[in-house]
Amino acid sequence: MQRRFLFSLIAASSLWLAGCSPNDSKSASGPSKRDVTIEAITSQAKGFTVGAMMSTQTVYVLFDPQCPHCGHLWQSSVPLHSQVKFVWVPIAFNDGKSLSQAAALLSATDPVQAMTDHEASLLAGSGGMSASSSIPADLEKAVKSNTQLLGSLGIDSVPFLIGKNRKTGAVVSYNGAMETAQLSSLLGLD
């Protein structure tokens, strides 16, 4: 009985820290070694902004709406919304639910509530928000452009986060989900 519980705990921990890629549901996680610049993201990506809108610290998160690891990172980021401005940049590894949900999130009048509801549904195993398969051309183009940007930067899994550490000013990036305390430490908030 204890072995089964321990195995379940280890398996759950590995899922928590993994990321989603287009070819499988798990990918290596950890600090990114890629030479990705914040400027590459800011100049080309289209996302929605949440958190402390007046903050000088902006963190960019590339995510797929069907990725449960992205959902965990969203939940971990919510307690930090009062300190940091987050820009969530949706990508779509597939043209099914990911694309329509990404477009719906980009056009949401209240992206915080839409994302919170979506991720709760996704993590509960309900597939996330309902979204129309009829996607406006500009939103489809934006999501596909975000997805191409992800690939052109050599990033092959999400969530992918990039920003600056508040204490050191150094650019930090991370591939995968993490808990709030780890995210706070990475961003120099603790």
Stockholm file with secondary structure:
# STOCKHOLM 1.0

chainA/1-190         MQRRFLFSLIAASSLWLAGCSPNDSKSASGPSKRDVTIEAITSQAKGFTVGAMMSTQTVYVLFDPQCPHCGHLWQSSVPLHSQVKFVWVPIAFNDGKSLSQAAALLSATDPVQAMTDHEASLLAGSGGMSASSSIPADLEKAVKSNTQLLGSLGIDSVPFLIGKNRKTGAVVSYNGAMETAQLSSLLGLD
#=GR chainA/1-190 SS CHHHHHHHHHHHHHHHHCCBCSSCSCCCCEECCSCCCHHHHHHHCCCEEEECTTCSCEEEEEECTTCHHHHHHHHHHGGGTTTCEEEEEECCSSTTHHHHHHHHHHHCSSHHHHHHHHHHHHHTTSCSCCCCSCCCHHHHHHHHHHHHHHHHTTCCSBCEEEEECTTTCCEEEEESCCCHHHHHHHTTCC
#=GC SS_cons         CHHHHHHHHHHHHHHHHCCBCSSCSCCCCEECCSCCCHHHHHHHCCCEEEECTTCSCEEEEEECTTCHHHHHHHHHHGGGTTTCEEEEEECCSSTTHHHHHHHHHHHCSSHHHHHHHHHHHHHTTSCSCCCCSCCCHHHHHHHHHHHHHHHHTTCCSBCEEEEECTTTCCEEEEESCCCHHHHHHHTTCC
//
